[in-house]
Amino acid sequence: EAVASVEVRARVTGYLDKVLFKEGSEVKQGDPLFEIDPRTYQAELARAEANLLQAEAHLRRLQLDYNRALPLLPSQAISREDFDKIVGDRDEGQAAVKLAEAARDLARLNVGFTRVIASIGGRISRQLIDPGNMVKADETPLTTIVTMDPIYTYFDEDERTLLRIRRMNRAGKMKSALEATVPVFL
């Protein structure tokens, strides 16, 4: 029995482009296994980066408005209401930048998730889906990886054999497993 077993699934939805492993081979943690068509995710990243640039430009203009209004407030050359609106607009601009940064970071993650990598090292099973098929995020199983070292094996011994071995131990005809190395072949 393997110590660890992982069912490999994609983290994004899309069409499977490539299988990057040989069935039954050994893989290392971090090895690329599958590639999902990244084009829609790359386009989403480009849009998110453009939205961030737009939000930053808008914030710069709002910050300039604030910088011009701040010295006017003590002399009452600007009303408190107008100044509060300028401050509120600037705060909204800062929040818009944060929102755009988060959208960009998420889009960047999704582009990275188009390459499915091995989360553990071990022996990889067969591919469960062929290129050209749709893969649904977190739903479609792609393959399985099981660790190879160590592997645990369990033996069930019937009571009759166990009693016979104990009698042989007591009679001195056989050493116990605590006293001798007992070879096991699988």
Secondary structure, 3 states (H helix, E strand, C coil): CECCEEEEECCCCEEEEEECCCCCCEECCCCEEEEECCHHHHHHHHHHHHHHHHHHHHHHHHHHHHHHHHHHCCCCCCCHHHHHHHHHHHHHHHHHHHHHHHHHHHHHHHHHCCEEECCCCEEECCCCCCCCCEECCCCCEEEEEECCCCECCCCCCCHHHHHHHHHHHHCCCCCCCCCCCCCCCC
